[in-house]
Amino acid sequence: MPDLKPAASAAHWDDYSYSRAISALTVAGDPDIVLQELGKTRASLRVLETDDEITAALETRREAVLATSWNLVGDDGERKEATRRVLERWIDDILRGAWNAVPYGYSVLRCSWSQDRRGRPENHPEFGIVAPLWIGEWPMERFAISNGGQLRYKRMDTGEMMNAMPPEFFMTRRNATWRNPYGEALLSRLYWPWFFRYNGWRFWMQFIERFGDPIVTGSVMTPDEFVKVAQASGFASVLAVNSDESIDVQGNTSSGEHQRMMGELNKRVQKVILGQTLTSDTDGKGSYAAARVHDAVRQDKRLADLRLLRPTVQEFVNQLWVLNRWVGDPPRFEFDAGVSIDSERTGALKDLRDTGWAPTEQLLGRLFGDVKPGDFEPVEPAASGQGGASLKLAADSGESQAHGYTPAQQQIEDLVDASVENAPSPISDGRLRDLIAMAKSPEHLDELLAKEAADADPGAYRQLLERALFAADVVGYVMAEKGEQ
């Protein structure tokens, strides 16, 4: 019996084999449940973008991000301006590539840097600095992600997995966790709606092809001759029997099933990508309240995407400063998402102000999420009794005509209203409180007010009245020359 000895298998394990084994044990497979059940890869979800409804919804959400303005905050000087020039050239490529983390869960940008001055004139925005030659999304099939979030890149020549890090690779992940380091992919949630939409159209076309043309039936003496004549006349489906026989043709009695199915699938597509759809949620009727909710949901989606992309762009800015060895902190990249002013909230603030309460910046920041300290500047109201009160014309304020007045008549009405509103009080607030305290009865208060008003100086009121009359005369002359009333 031969002497059986254990093979020295360890001798056949080289560094490459160890690397492959370690990569297989440390890199997590795609944990997406839908993809696991389908036996598909995340990259295969690209076929969903061939659907017109999905593509339109994705473009709507992506273009809302690309249309958002941005700014650099921090260091002022040549280095900041150089950073701005580089970003202005590559920002669309960065945002488009990084935004694909929304439909696919994660995306990876690859950047090629160079300081080569050849082919760059001196007035080129990137002349003399380390700047990208190209940046764009790299195929996700080439990457794997560990549970700890480490990005691994697969070499094409050897198949070896190597760490992928900035400044060459920039990864963006959406809602990634230790259990799912690849992030949540919207398109995997839309696989079954897409599947039914795709096959629904196919079956619908087959149904139209089969039952779209009428079936010609006839009970005749010569069925063969009838079929030949009918087909020669252009009818594809012809059925003929003898005169003593009968056949009932059963057709599709229901209608609108395909439209209802597609409508429900469209709802699912738009709700997953855009949050909700106004037309489907209101059954085509619509309302102001539904429109406001719809717009608020869309804004929430856009702000969520901006928060997702900002760290990726900031990392690009940081690497630009590191490669150029610029001293100091790099500028902070920020999106200017704008300030959403709610008319109901501003109306409530106006009511509070009228009662003597002034909103603080802290309150304004809570009411309007995008408001920052210093965005609001307090405006002092016109002092009572001063002659500097301004009069606002309807043409300047953009107010609509009221009570059927002509534009000229409406301006005169507005002058009267403004004069009454800005007229100084003959009795100050403090003196008025004193008179109320002194009054023994309502009749006594009337006597005290009449006496106080008689002793008041009418100069301020007369000055305001004269200015209003002069403005009315000017309006009258101008309208008379234009031939308007």
C-alpha positions in Angstrom: 0.0 0.0 0.0 1.5 3.3 -1.0 2.4 5.8 1.7 -0.2 8.5 1.6 1.1 11.8 2.8 -0.8 15.1 2.9 0.0 17.3 -0.1 1.9 20.4 0.6 -0.9 22.6 -0.7 0.3 25.7 1.0 3.3 25.8 -1.3 1.0 26.4 -4.2 -0.6 29.5 -2.6 1.2 32.5 -3.9 0.5 36.2 -3.1 -2.0 36.4 -5.9 -4.0 33.5 -4.6 -4.0 34.9 -1.1 -5.2 38.2 -2.4 -8.0 36.6 -4.3 -9.1 34.5 -1.3 -9.1 37.5 1.0 -11.1 39.6 -1.4 -13.7 36.9 -1.7 -14.1 36.7 2.0 -14.1 40.4 2.8 -16.1 41.9 -0.1 -19.9 41.6 0.4 -22.1 40.4 -2.3 -25.0 42.6 -3.4 -27.6 42.2 -0.7 -30.6 43.7 -2.6 -33.5 41.3 -2.1 -35.1 41.9 -5.4 -31.9 41.4 -7.3 -31.2 38.2 -5.4 -34.6 36.8 -6.2 -34.3 37.6 -9.8 -30.7 36.4 -10.1 -29.6 39.7 -11.7 -26.8 42.2 -11.1 -27.3 45.8 -10.2 -25.8 46.8 -13.5 -28.5 45.0 -15.4 -31.0 47.5 -14.0 -30.0 49.8 -16.9 -32.6 48.1 -19.0 -35.3 49.9 -17.0 -34.1 53.2 -18.3 -35.4 52.2 -21.8 -38.9 52.7 -20.4 -40.3 56.2 -21.3 -42.1 56.8 -18.0 -39.1 55.8 -15.9 -36.7 57.9 -18.0 -39.0 61.0 -17.9 -39.3 60.8 -14.1 -35.6 60.3 -13.6 -34.8 63.2 -15.9 -37.2 65.4 -14.0 -35.6 64.7 -10.7 -32.0 64.9 -12.0 -32.5 68.2 -13.9 -33.9 69.8 -10.7 -30.5 69.1 -9.1 -28.5 70.3 -12.1 -30.6 73.5 -12.3 -29.7 74.4 -8.7 -27.0 77.1 -8.3 -23.9 76.6 -6.2 -21.3 78.7 -4.5 -17.9 78.4 -2.7 -17.7 79.8 0.8 -14.4 80.5 2.6 -11.0 81.4 1.4 -11.1 84.5 -0.9 -8.3 84.9 -3.4 -6.7 83.4 -6.5 -6.9 79.9 -5.2 -10.6 80.1 -4.6 -11.1 81.6 -8.1 -9.0 78.8 -9.6 -11.2 76.3 -7.8 -14.3 78.0 -9.1 -13.0 77.9 -12.7 -12.2 74.2 -12.5 -15.7 73.4 -11.0 -17.5 75.5 -13.6 -15.9 73.3 -16.3 -16.5 69.9 -14.6 -19.5 70.4 -12.2 -22.1 69.0 -14.7 -20.0 65.8 -15.2 -19.5 65.4 -11.5 -23.2 65.9 -10.6 -24.5 63.7 -13.4 -22.2 60.9 -12.5 -22.7 61.1 -8.8 -26.5 61.5 -9.0 -26.7 58.0 -10.5 -26.4 56.8 -6.9 -30.1 57.6 -6.6 -31.4 55.1 -9.2 -28.6 52.5 -8.7 -27.8 52.9 -5.0 -24.1 53.9 -5.6 -22.0 55.3 -8.3 -18.2 55.8 -8.7 -16.5 58.7 -10.5 -13.0 58.2 -12.0 -10.8 61.2 -12.5 -7.6 61.6 -14.5 -5.4 64.4 -13.2 -2.6 66.2 -15.0 -0.5 69.4 -14.9 0.5 69.1 -18.5 0.5 72.6 -20.0 0.7 71.4 -23.6 -2.4 72.2 -25.5 -3.5 74.7 -22.8 -3.0 78.3 -23.7 -2.1 80.8 -20.9 -5.7 82.0 -20.8 -7.0 78.5 -20.2 -8.8 78.3 -16.8 -6.6 75.3 -15.8 -3.3 76.5 -17.1 -0.4 75.8 -14.7 -2.3 73.9 -12.0 -3.1 70.2 -11.4 -6.6 69.8 -12.9 -8.7 67.0 -14.3 -8.1 65.8 -17.9 -11.3 63.8 -17.7 -13.9 62.9 -15.0 -16.9 60.7 -15.4 -18.8 57.7 -14.1 -17.0 54.4 -14.3 -18.8 51.1 -14.9 -20.1 49.7 -11.6 -19.4 46.1 -12.7 -15.8 46.9 -12.0 -16.3 47.6 -8.3 -17.2 45.8 -5.1 -17.9 47.3 -1.6 -17.1 45.8 1.7 -19.5 45.9 4.7 -17.3 48.6 6.2 -17.7 50.8 3.1 -14.3 50.2 1.5 -14.5 50.5 -2.3 -12.6 47.7 -4.2 -11.7 48.0 -7.8 -11.2 44.9 -10.1 -8.3 45.1 -12.5 -9.1 44.0 -16.0 -5.7 42.4 -16.7 -5.2 40.3 -13.6 -8.7 40.3 -12.0 -7.1 41.5 -8.7 -9.2 43.5 -6.4 -7.4 46.7 -5.2 -8.5 49.6 -3.0 -10.1 52.5 -4.9 -9.7 55.8 -3.2 -9.5 59.5 -4.0 -8.1 61.4 -5.9 -8.7 58.8 -8.6 -12.0 57.4 -7.5 -15.0 59.2 -5.8 -17.8 57.1 -4.5 -21.4 58.2 -3.7 -23.8 56.0 -1.9 -27.5 56.4 -1.1 -28.8 55.2 2.3 -25.9 52.7 2.7 -25.7 50.5 5.8 -23.5 47.8 7.1 -26.0 45.2 5.9 -26.4 46.9 2.5 -23.1 48.7 1.7 -24.2 49.1 -1.9 -27.0 51.5 -1.0 -30.7 51.5 -1.9 -31.4 51.4 -5.6 -34.7 53.0 -6.7 -34.6 51.0 -10.0 -34.7 47.7 -8.1 -38.0 48.8 -6.5 -39.3 49.5 -10.0 -38.4 46.2 -11.6 -41.8 44.6 -11.3 -43.8 47.8 -12.5 -41.3 47.9 -15.4 -41.8 44.2 -16.1 -45.6 44.5 -16.2 -45.4 47.7 -18.3 -43.0 46.1 -20.8 -45.0 42.9 -21.2 -48.3 44.7 -21.0 -47.5 46.7 -24.1 -46.3 43.6 -25.9 -49.5 41.7 -25.1 -51.6 44.7 -25.9 -50.0 45.0 -29.4 -50.7 41.2 -29.9 -54.3 41.7 -28.8 -54.7 44.6 -31.3 -53.2 42.6 -34.1 -55.5 39.7 -33.3 -58.7 41.4 -32.6 -58.3 44.8 -34.0 -59.7 43.8 -37.4 -63.3 42.7 -37.6 -64.2 39.0 -38.1 -66.5 38.7 -41.1 -69.0 35.9 -40.7 -71.6 34.7 -43.2 -74.1 31.9 -43.6 -74.1 31.3 -47.3 -74.8 28.5 -49.9 -71.2 28.4 -51.1 -68.9 29.0 -48.1 -65.7 28.5 -50.1 -66.6 31.2 -52.6 -67.6 33.6 -49.8 -64.3 33.2 -48.1 -62.3 33.9 -51.3 -64.4 36.9 -52.2 -64.1 38.4 -48.6 -60.4 37.9 -48.4 -59.9 39.4 -51.9 -61.8 42.4 -50.5 -59.2 42.9 -47.8 -60.7 41.1 -44.8 -58.1 38.9 -43.0 -60.5 37.1 -40.7 -63.3 35.5 -42.6 -65.6 32.7 -41.4 -68.3 31.1 -43.5 -70.7 28.2 -42.9 -73.6 26.6 -44.8 -77.0 28.2 -44.6 -78.3 25.6 -42.3 -75.5 26.1 -39.8 -74.6 28.9 -37.3 -71.5 30.1 -35.4 -71.4 32.6 -32.6 -68.3 34.9 -32.5 -67.3 35.8 -29.0 -65.3 39.0 -28.7 -63.9 41.0 -25.9 -66.7 42.8 -24.1 -64.7 44.8 -21.6 -62.9 48.0 -22.5 -60.3 50.2 -20.9 -58.5 47.5 -19.0 -55.1 48.3 -20.6 -55.5 52.0 -19.8 -56.3 51.3 -16.2 -53.4 48.9 -15.8 -51.0 51.4 -17.3 -52.4 54.2 -15.2 -51.8 52.2 -12.0 -48.2 51.3 -13.1 -47.5 54.9 -13.9 -48.6 55.9 -10.4 -46.1 53.5 -8.9 -43.2 54.7 -11.1 -43.9 58.4 -10.4 -44.4 57.8 -6.6 -41.2 55.9 -6.2 -39.1 58.5 -8.1 -40.9 61.8 -7.6 -42.6 61.1 -4.3 -46.1 61.3 -5.8 -48.0 62.5 -8.9 -50.5 65.3 -8.9 -52.7 64.1 -11.7 -53.1 60.6 -10.5 -53.5 61.4 -6.9 -56.3 63.8 -7.6 -57.9 61.7 -10.4 -57.4 64.4 -13.0 -59.4 67.1 -11.1 -56.6 68.7 -9.1 -56.8 71.2 -6.3 -54.7 74.0 -4.8 -54.0 72.0 -1.7 -52.9 68.9 -3.6 -50.7 71.1 -5.8 -49.0 72.6 -2.7 -48.4 69.1 -1.2 -47.1 67.9 -4.6 -44.6 70.8 -4.8 -43.5 70.3 -1.2 -42.8 66.6 -1.8 -40.8 67.4 -5.0 -38.8 70.0 -3.1 -38.0 67.5 -0.4 -36.7 65.1 -3.0 -34.5 67.8 -4.5 -33.1 68.8 -1.1 -32.4 65.2 -0.3 -30.4 64.8 -3.5 -28.5 67.9 -2.9 -27.5 66.6 0.6 -26.4 63.4 -1.1 -24.2 65.0 -3.7 -22.6 67.8 -1.7 -20.0 65.6 0.1 -18.8 64.2 -3.2 -18.2 67.6 -4.7 -16.6 68.7 -1.5 -14.2 65.8 -1.6 -13.3 66.7 -5.2 -12.5 70.3 -4.0 -10.4 68.9 -1.2 -8.4 66.7 -3.5 -7.8 69.6 -5.9 -6.2 71.6 -3.0 -4.1 68.6 -1.9 -2.8 67.9 -5.3 -1.9 71.6 -5.9 -0.3 71.8 -2.4 -2.3 74.9 -1.6 -1.9 75.9 2.1 -5.0 76.5 4.2 -8.5 75.2 4.4 -10.2 74.6 1.0 -13.5 76.6 0.4 -16.7 75.0 1.4 -19.0 73.9 -1.5 -22.7 74.7 -1.0 -25.8 74.5 -3.0 -28.0 77.5 -3.1 -31.4 75.7 -2.7 -33.3 79.0 -2.4 -35.7 80.2 0.2 -39.3 78.9 0.2 -41.6 81.5 1.6 -45.0 80.2 2.7 -47.7 82.8 2.3 -49.6 81.4 5.3 -46.6 81.6 7.6 -45.7 85.2 6.5 -49.3 86.2 7.1 -49.1 84.8 10.6 -45.9 86.7 11.2 -47.6 89.9 10.0 -50.4 89.3 12.5 -47.8 88.8 15.3 -46.0 92.0 14.3 -49.2 93.9 14.4 -49.7 92.8 18.0 -46.2 94.0 18.9 -44.2 90.8 18.6 -41.1 90.8 16.4 -39.8 87.4 15.1 -36.2 86.5 15.9 -33.8 84.9 13.4 -34.1 81.7 15.3 -37.8 81.6 14.7 -37.4 82.5 11.0 -34.8 79.8 10.6 -37.3 77.2 12.0 -40.2 78.5 9.9 -38.2 78.8 6.7 -35.6 76.0 6.6 -33.2 77.7 4.1 -33.1 81.0 5.9 -29.6 81.9 7.3 -28.6 84.5 9.8 -28.4 87.9 8.1 -30.8 87.0 5.3 -33.4 89.3 6.8 -32.8 93.0 7.4 -35.2 94.8 9.8 -37.1 97.8 8.3 -38.1 100.6 10.6 -41.7 101.7 10.0 -42.4 105.4 9.2 -42.5 107.4 12.4 -45.9 108.8 13.3 -46.3 112.5 12.8 -43.3 112.8 10.4 -43.7 114.3 7.0 -41.6 111.6 5.3 -44.4 109.1 4.9 -44.3 107.6 1.4 -47.3 107.2 -0.9 -47.5 104.0 -3.0 -49.3 104.1 -6.4 -51.2 101.1 -7.7 -49.0 101.0 -10.8 -45.9 100.6 -8.6 -47.4 98.0 -6.4 -48.9 95.9 -9.1 -52.4 95.8 -7.5 -55.3 94.9 -9.7 -58.2 97.2 -10.4 -61.0 97.2 -7.9 -64.7 98.3 -7.9 -64.6 98.8 -11.7 -62.4 101.9 -11.6 -60.2 102.8 -14.5 -56.4 102.7 -13.9 -56.4 106.5 -13.4 -59.3 106.4 -11.0 -57.8 103.5 -9.1 -54.6 105.5 -8.5 -56.5 108.4 -7.0 -58.4 106.0 -4.7 -55.0 104.5 -3.6 -53.7 108.0 -2.9 -56.7 108.7 -0.7 -56.2 105.4 1.2 -52.5 106.0 1.6 -53.2 109.5 2.9 -55.6 108.2 5.5 -53.3 105.4 6.5 -50.3 107.7 6.9 -52.1 110.6 8.5 -50.5 111.5 11.9 -52.7 111.1 14.9 -53.6 114.4 16.7 -53.3 112.6 20.0 -50.2 110.6 21.0 -50.6 107.0 22.4 -49.3 108.1 25.8 -51.7 111.0 26.0 -54.6 108.8 24.9 -53.9 106.4 27.7 -53.9 109.3 30.2 -57.3 110.6 28.9 -58.8 107.1 29.2 -57.6 106.9 32.8 -59.0 110.4 33.6 -62.4 109.7 32.0 -65.3 109.1 34.5 -67.7 107.9 31.8 -67.9 107.4 28.0 -69.5 110.9 27.7 -66.7 112.4 29.8 -64.1 110.6 27.5 -65.8 112.2 24.4 -65.4 115.7 25.9 -61.7 115.1 26.8 -60.9 113.8 23.3 -62.7 116.7 21.6 -60.9 119.2 23.6 -57.5 117.5 23.1 -58.0 117.3 19.3 -59.1 120.9 19.1 -55.7 122.0 20.7 -53.7 119.7 18.4 -51.4 121.2 15.7 -52.9 120.5 12.2 -49.6 121.3 10.4 -48.5 117.8 9.8 -51.9 116.7 8.6 -52.2 119.7 6.3 -48.7 119.0 4.8 -49.7 115.4 4.1 -53.0 116.5 2.5 -51.3 119.1 0.3 -48.8 116.5 -1.0 -51.6 114.1 -1.7 -53.6 116.7 -3.6 -50.5 117.7 -5.6 -49.9 114.0 -6.6 -53.5 113.7 -7.6 -53.2 116.8 -9.8 -50.1 115.3 -11.5 -51.9 112.0 -12.2 -54.8 114.0 -13.6 -52.6 116.0 -16.0 -50.7 112.9 -17.2 -53.8 110.9 -17.9 -55.5 113.9 -19.6 -52.5 114.1 -22.0 -52.8 110.3 -22.7 -56.5 110.7 -23.3 -57.3 108.4 -20.5 -59.9 108.9 -17.8 
